Amino acid sequence: MSAPRTLPWPLVALFTAGYLAPYLLPTTVGRLDSGLPLTATQAGAVGSALLLSSATAGFLLASRTDRIGARRAARTGLTLAALGYGGAALTGAVPAVVAGAVLGGFGSGTVTAVAVSGIAAVGIPPREGVRARGSDPHRVTTLGLLGVSALAGALYLTIPRLGPGHGLPLAALALTALAVLPLTGRLPGRTAPARAVTGYDRLPHPRSGLLLAAAMPFWSLAQNALWGVSGRIGLGQARLGEVTVGAVFAVALGAGLLGVVGAGALGPRLGRAVPIGAGTALIAGCVMLSSAATDLTAFAAGEIAWNLLYPVVLSYVIALAASLDPRGRWTVLVGSASALGTAAGPLTGSVLAAWAGFPAMGRVLGAVLLLIAVPMTAVALRAGRRPLPVVDIPVETPAVPARRDYDTASPNSYASTSAR
């Protein structure tokens, strides 16, 4: 029996709100640098503090969202994001801006944890014999990436035309959180599937999960080190205006939309190893091209190609983590590990650029991506050889032995259904 084709739009909205802060990182850091008495390195450090707070929230909530309840956790996270980012946008005092950014980052991380936990469990049937159609983790992830890419692209076109100041990108983050808040009423009070087997609290596939979680900080750091200073590359090294740089970012995020649509249409046909391994290798080339850009053509080519590939690979990574545990714990832990790398990205990029210049920074980051593609591909290959994960659902009606009819007895007290 199949359930009606429905999509968890509240989870898509939460995913968009939670991931928007990293997507706006270049303009946020750039505005902090130009609008406040901060150096470029200090502004990068504030961006890193925001994202580190977000990662901390993910680690703290990795196994607790089901006990807290998705609705309560999402509302708390969105409220913290609105208060933190909104307060930082309204003040020019550097300590208050830093405190607001950190508070808002914790809210974003909380929202993201709720979203990815729900996305990982979206294929689990709500009751025995009923299975949701058309709602798998990869599809919902791609919709979330579509949402955040479209919104970030629109903001990159709009913010430069609204005037200077550090508050505009922070205000956009706060308003997004407020806009999503009403949708939390459709979230469940609890997100955990029914406890049906002994060892429910143990993380499945620990070796694959730990290897993926260990690789993700480096994967994210290498890319977000460049993303955090991309605005400075465009403005300084390529000598472009802020409106032009914003337009390049908007087009790049539009290319990301096309990439996500393509990934959603392709689905699992190529498996996960090829998109993750080959995609990461191609991203490494884009990072080196963009970091060495000295004109509009090279800068736009690197940024657009990179943003085309990044959400595609990310969607497969999230789907890979979701396949390791249908409760979503590996998804949250891998996402939080990724956020650690993202948090260190702006400061790492600023330090490397100050020490060796943008082109040398790009070569270092590209080499890191090529190295880290190996263990990530290995996890994807190993996961592809395993049978699909299953979730045990209790059946209320006791089974009746069939020995008289078939001369065998196999009464099952559980019905196993695919968790994907």
C-alpha positions as CSV (number, residue, x, y, z in Angstrom):
1,M,0.0,0.0,0.0
2,S,1.3,3.5,-0.9
3,A,0.7,6.7,0.8
4,P,-0.2,9.8,-1.2
5,R,2.6,11.6,-2.9
6,T,3.5,14.4,-0.5
7,L,6.6,16.4,0.1
8,P,7.7,17.7,3.6
9,W,7.8,21.4,2.6
10,P,8.4,22.5,6.2
11,L,11.7,20.6,6.1
12,V,12.6,22.2,2.8
13,A,12.0,25.6,4.3
14,L,14.0,24.8,7.4
15,F,16.9,23.5,5.3
16,T,16.8,26.8,3.3
17,A,16.8,29.0,6.5
18,G,19.6,26.9,8.2
19,Y,21.9,26.8,5.2
20,L,21.5,30.5,4.1
21,A,24.2,31.8,6.5
22,P,27.0,29.8,4.8
23,Y,25.7,30.8,1.4
24,L,25.8,34.5,2.3
25,L,29.3,34.2,3.8
26,P,31.2,36.2,1.2
27,T,28.9,39.3,1.4
28,T,28.6,39.0,5.2
29,V,32.3,38.9,5.8
30,G,32.9,41.6,3.2
31,R,30.3,43.9,4.7
32,L,31.8,43.3,8.2
33,D,35.2,44.3,6.8
34,S,34.0,47.4,5.0
35,G,31.3,48.5,7.4
36,L,33.0,48.1,10.8
37,P,36.4,48.9,12.2
38,L,37.7,45.4,11.5
39,T,40.6,44.1,9.4
40,A,39.9,41.5,6.7
41,T,41.3,38.7,9.0
42,Q,39.2,39.9,11.9
43,A,36.1,39.9,9.7
44,G,36.9,36.4,8.6
45,A,37.3,35.4,12.2
46,V,33.8,36.7,13.0
47,G,32.4,34.7,10.1
48,S,34.2,31.6,11.4
49,A,32.8,32.2,14.9
50,L,29.3,32.3,13.4
51,L,29.7,29.0,11.6
52,L,31.5,27.4,14.5
53,S,28.5,28.2,16.7
54,S,26.3,26.6,14.1
55,A,28.4,23.5,14.1
56,T,28.3,23.3,17.9
57,A,24.5,23.3,17.8
58,G,24.6,20.4,15.3
59,F,26.8,18.3,17.5
60,L,24.8,19.0,20.6
61,L,21.5,18.1,18.9
62,A,22.7,15.1,16.8
63,S,20.9,12.6,19.0
64,R,18.5,14.8,20.8
65,T,16.1,16.3,18.3
66,D,13.8,13.3,18.6
67,R,13.6,13.8,22.4
68,I,13.2,17.5,22.3
69,G,10.7,17.3,19.4
70,A,11.2,18.8,15.9
71,R,8.6,21.5,16.4
72,R,10.1,22.9,19.6
73,A,13.7,22.6,18.4
74,A,12.9,24.4,15.1
75,R,11.0,27.2,16.8
76,T,13.8,27.7,19.3
77,G,16.4,27.8,16.5
78,L,14.5,30.2,14.3
79,T,13.9,32.5,17.3
80,L,17.6,32.5,18.2
81,A,18.5,33.2,14.6
82,A,16.1,36.1,14.3
83,L,17.2,37.6,17.6
84,G,20.9,37.1,17.0
85,Y,21.1,38.2,13.4
86,G,18.6,41.0,13.9
87,G,20.4,42.4,16.9
88,A,23.7,42.3,15.0
89,A,22.2,44.1,12.1
90,L,20.9,46.9,14.3
91,T,24.1,47.8,16.1
92,G,27.4,49.1,15.1
93,A,29.2,48.0,18.3
94,V,31.7,45.3,17.4
95,P,31.2,43.2,20.5
96,A,27.5,43.2,20.1
97,V,27.8,42.3,16.4
98,V,30.0,39.4,17.3
99,A,27.7,38.2,20.1
100,G,24.6,38.5,17.8
101,A,26.4,36.6,15.0
102,V,27.4,33.8,17.3
103,L,23.8,33.6,18.7
104,G,22.3,33.6,15.3
105,G,24.8,30.9,14.1
106,F,23.7,28.7,17.0
107,G,20.1,29.2,15.9
108,S,21.0,28.3,12.2
109,G,22.7,25.2,13.4
110,T,19.7,24.1,15.4
111,V,17.4,24.7,12.4
112,T,19.7,22.7,10.2
113,A,19.9,19.8,12.6
114,V,16.1,19.6,12.7
115,A,15.9,19.7,8.9
116,V,18.5,17.1,8.1
117,S,17.2,14.7,10.8
118,G,13.8,15.0,9.3
119,I,15.1,14.6,5.8
120,A,17.0,11.4,6.7
121,A,13.8,9.9,8.1
122,V,11.5,11.0,5.3
123,G,11.4,7.6,3.7
124,I,10.5,5.8,6.8
125,P,6.8,4.6,6.6
126,P,4.6,6.1,9.3
127,R,2.9,2.8,10.0
128,E,3.2,-0.8,8.9
129,G,2.2,-1.5,5.3
130,V,2.2,2.2,4.3
131,R,5.1,3.6,2.4
132,A,5.6,7.1,1.3
133,R,6.0,7.6,-2.5
134,G,8.1,10.4,-4.1
135,S,9.7,11.5,-0.8
136,D,13.3,10.2,-0.5
137,P,16.1,12.0,1.3
138,H,18.0,12.9,-1.9
139,R,14.9,14.5,-3.5
140,V,14.1,16.6,-0.4
141,T,17.8,17.6,-0.1
142,T,17.9,18.8,-3.7
143,L,14.7,20.8,-3.1
144,G,16.3,22.4,0.0
145,L,19.4,23.2,-2.0
146,L,17.2,24.7,-4.8
147,G,15.5,26.9,-2.2
148,V,18.7,28.2,-0.6
149,S,20.5,28.7,-3.9
150,A,17.5,30.7,-5.3
151,L,17.2,32.8,-2.2
152,A,20.9,33.5,-1.9
153,G,21.1,34.4,-5.6
154,A,18.3,36.9,-5.2
155,L,20.0,38.5,-2.2
156,Y,23.3,38.8,-4.0
157,L,21.5,40.8,-6.7
158,T,19.6,42.9,-4.2
159,I,21.9,43.7,-1.3
160,P,24.5,45.7,-3.3
161,R,21.7,48.0,-4.6
162,L,20.3,48.7,-1.1
163,G,23.3,50.6,0.1
164,P,26.4,50.0,2.2
165,G,26.7,48.8,5.8
166,H,27.2,45.5,7.6
167,G,23.5,45.1,8.6
168,L,21.9,44.1,5.3
169,P,23.0,40.5,5.0
170,L,22.5,39.9,8.7
171,A,19.0,41.4,8.4
172,A,18.2,39.1,5.5
173,L,19.1,36.1,7.7
174,A,16.9,37.3,10.5
175,L,13.9,38.0,8.2
176,T,14.3,34.6,6.6
177,A,14.1,32.9,10.0
178,L,11.0,34.9,10.9
179,A,9.3,34.0,7.5
180,V,9.9,30.2,8.1
181,L,8.7,30.3,11.8
182,P,5.0,29.9,11.0
183,L,5.7,26.7,9.1
184,T,6.9,24.9,12.2
185,G,3.3,24.2,13.3
186,R,3.3,21.4,10.7
187,L,6.3,19.6,12.3
188,P,5.8,16.6,14.5
189,G,6.4,16.8,18.3
190,R,8.8,13.8,18.0
191,T,10.9,12.7,15.0
192,A,12.1,9.3,16.1
193,P,10.8,6.1,14.6
194,A,9.3,3.6,17.0
195,R,11.8,1.7,19.1
196,A,11.5,-1.8,17.8
197,V,14.8,-3.5,18.4
198,T,17.5,-3.8,21.0
199,G,20.5,-1.5,20.4
200,Y,18.3,1.3,19.0
201,D,20.6,4.0,20.4
202,R,23.7,2.5,18.7
203,L,24.9,4.2,15.6
204,P,24.9,1.8,12.6
205,H,27.9,1.5,10.3
206,P,30.3,3.2,12.6
207,R,33.4,2.9,10.4
208,S,31.8,4.4,7.4
209,G,30.1,7.1,9.4
210,L,33.3,8.1,11.2
211,L,35.4,8.1,8.1
212,L,32.9,10.3,6.3
213,A,32.5,12.6,9.3
214,A,36.3,12.9,9.6
215,A,36.7,13.8,5.9
216,M,33.9,16.4,5.8
217,P,35.7,19.2,7.8
218,F,38.5,19.2,5.2
219,W,36.1,19.0,2.3
220,S,34.2,22.0,3.6
221,L,37.2,24.0,4.8
222,A,38.9,23.8,1.4
223,Q,35.9,25.2,-0.4
224,N,34.7,27.7,2.1
225,A,38.3,29.1,2.6
226,L,37.9,30.3,-1.0
227,W,34.2,31.2,-0.7
228,G,35.0,33.3,2.3
229,V,37.5,35.4,0.3
230,S,35.8,35.2,-3.1
231,G,34.5,38.7,-2.7
232,R,38.0,40.1,-2.0
233,I,39.4,38.2,-5.0
234,G,36.7,39.8,-7.3
235,L,37.1,43.3,-5.8
236,G,40.9,43.3,-5.4
237,Q,42.7,40.8,-7.6
238,A,40.2,40.9,-10.5
239,R,39.4,44.6,-10.0
240,L,35.7,44.3,-10.3
241,G,33.0,46.5,-8.7
242,E,30.7,45.2,-5.9
243,V,27.7,45.2,-8.2
244,T,29.6,43.1,-10.8
245,V,30.8,40.7,-8.1
246,G,27.3,40.4,-6.8
247,A,26.0,39.6,-10.3
248,V,28.7,36.9,-10.7
249,F,27.7,35.3,-7.4
250,A,24.0,35.5,-8.4
251,V,24.7,33.8,-11.8
252,A,26.9,31.2,-10.1
253,L,24.1,30.4,-7.6
254,G,21.7,30.2,-10.6
255,A,24.1,27.6,-12.1
256,G,23.9,25.8,-8.8
257,L,20.1,25.6,-9.3
258,L,20.7,23.9,-12.6
259,G,23.1,21.5,-11.0
260,V,20.7,20.6,-8.3
261,V,17.9,20.1,-10.7
262,G,20.2,17.8,-12.7
263,A,21.2,15.9,-9.6
264,G,17.6,15.5,-8.6
265,A,16.6,14.2,-12.1
266,L,19.6,11.9,-12.2
267,G,19.0,10.5,-8.7
268,P,20.9,7.3,-7.9
269,R,21.5,6.2,-11.5
270,L,25.3,6.8,-11.2
271,G,25.4,5.7,-7.6
272,R,27.1,8.0,-5.2
273,A,30.8,7.2,-5.7
274,V,31.1,8.9,-9.1
275,P,29.3,12.1,-8.3
276,I,31.2,12.5,-5.0
277,G,34.7,11.5,-6.2
278,A,34.7,12.9,-9.7
279,G,32.7,16.0,-8.6
280,T,35.2,16.8,-5.8
281,A,38.1,16.5,-8.2
282,L,36.4,18.9,-10.6
283,I,35.7,21.3,-7.8
284,A,39.4,21.3,-6.9
285,G,40.1,22.6,-10.4
286,C,37.5,25.3,-10.1
287,V,39.0,26.5,-6.8
288,M,42.4,26.9,-8.4
289,L,41.0,28.7,-11.4
290,S,38.9,31.1,-9.3
291,S,41.7,31.9,-6.9
292,A,44.1,32.8,-9.7
293,A,41.6,35.0,-11.6
294,T,42.8,38.5,-12.6
295,D,39.8,39.4,-14.8
296,L,36.1,39.0,-15.1
297,T,36.2,36.0,-17.5
298,A,38.4,33.8,-15.3
299,F,36.7,34.9,-12.1
300,A,33.2,34.2,-13.4
301,A,34.2,30.9,-15.0
302,G,35.7,29.6,-11.8
303,E,32.9,30.8,-9.5
304,I,30.1,29.6,-11.9
305,A,31.6,26.2,-12.5
306,W,32.3,25.7,-8.9
307,N,28.8,26.7,-7.7
308,L,27.4,24.4,-10.4
309,L,29.2,21.4,-8.9
310,Y,29.2,22.2,-5.2
311,P,25.5,21.6,-4.4
312,V,25.4,18.5,-6.6
313,V,28.2,16.8,-4.7
314,L,26.7,18.1,-1.4
315,S,23.3,16.6,-2.1
316,Y,24.9,13.2,-2.7
317,V,27.0,13.5,0.5
318,I,23.9,14.2,2.5
319,A,22.1,11.3,0.9
320,L,25.1,9.0,1.6
321,A,25.0,10.0,5.3
322,A,21.3,9.5,5.4
323,S,21.7,6.0,4.0
324,L,24.0,5.1,7.0
325,D,21.3,5.7,9.6
326,P,17.6,6.3,8.8
327,R,17.2,8.2,12.2
328,G,19.4,10.9,10.7
329,R,22.1,10.9,13.4
330,W,24.9,10.4,10.9
331,T,23.4,13.1,8.7
332,V,23.5,15.6,11.6
333,L,27.0,14.5,12.7
334,V,28.4,14.7,9.2
335,G,26.6,18.0,8.6
336,S,28.1,19.4,11.8
337,A,31.5,18.1,10.9
338,S,31.1,19.9,7.6
339,A,30.1,23.0,9.4
340,L,33.3,22.8,11.4
341,G,35.3,23.0,8.2
342,T,33.0,25.8,6.9
343,A,33.6,27.7,10.2
344,A,37.3,27.5,9.8
345,G,37.1,28.4,6.1
346,P,37.0,32.3,6.2
347,L,39.8,32.6,8.7
348,T,41.9,29.9,6.9
349,G,41.4,31.6,3.5
350,S,42.3,35.0,5.0
351,V,45.5,33.7,6.6
352,L,46.6,31.7,3.6
353,A,45.9,34.7,1.3
354,A,47.8,37.1,3.5
355,W,50.7,34.7,3.8
356,A,51.1,33.4,0.2
357,G,48.6,35.2,-2.0
358,F,45.3,34.1,-3.6
359,P,46.8,31.8,-6.3
360,A,49.0,29.9,-3.9
361,M,46.1,29.6,-1.5
362,G,44.0,28.1,-4.3
363,R,46.7,25.5,-5.1
364,V,46.9,24.4,-1.5
365,L,43.1,24.1,-1.2
366,G,42.8,22.2,-4.5
367,A,45.4,19.7,-3.3
368,V,43.4,19.1,-0.1
369,L,40.3,18.5,-2.1
370,L,42.0,15.9,-4.3
371,L,43.3,14.1,-1.3
372,I,40.0,14.1,0.6
373,A,38.1,12.8,-2.4
374,V,39.7,9.4,-1.9
375,P,38.2,8.4,1.5
376,M,34.8,9.9,0.6
377,T,34.7,7.8,-2.5
378,A,35.7,4.8,-0.5
379,V,32.7,5.3,1.9
380,A,30.3,5.7,-1.1
381,L,31.6,2.5,-2.7
382,R,31.3,0.6,0.5
383,A,27.7,1.9,1.1
384,G,26.8,1.0,-2.5
385,R,27.7,-2.7,-1.8
386,R,25.5,-2.9,1.3
387,P,21.9,-3.9,1.1
388,L,19.4,-1.2,1.6
389,P,18.9,-0.3,5.3
390,V,15.7,-1.5,6.9
391,V,13.5,-0.3,9.7
392,D,11.6,-2.7,11.9
393,I,8.0,-1.7,12.5
394,P,5.9,-3.5,15.1
395,V,2.8,-5.2,13.8
396,E,-0.1,-4.9,16.2
397,T,-2.0,-8.0,15.0
398,P,-0.2,-11.2,16.2
399,A,1.0,-13.5,13.6
400,V,-0.8,-16.9,13.2
401,P,1.4,-19.9,12.6
402,A,0.7,-21.6,9.2
403,R,2.1,-25.0,10.0
404,R,-1.2,-26.8,9.1
405,D,-1.4,-25.3,5.6
406,Y,2.2,-25.4,4.6
407,D,3.9,-27.7,7.0
408,T,6.2,-24.9,8.1
409,A,6.1,-22.2,10.7
410,S,7.6,-18.8,10.2
411,P,5.5,-16.3,12.3
412,N,7.1,-12.9,12.0
413,S,6.4,-10.3,14.7
414,Y,8.0,-7.5,12.6
415,A,7.5,-6.3,9.1
416,S,10.7,-4.9,7.6
417,T,10.3,-2.1,5.2
418,S,12.9,-0.1,3.2
419,A,14.1,2.9,5.1
420,R,14.7,4.8,1.9
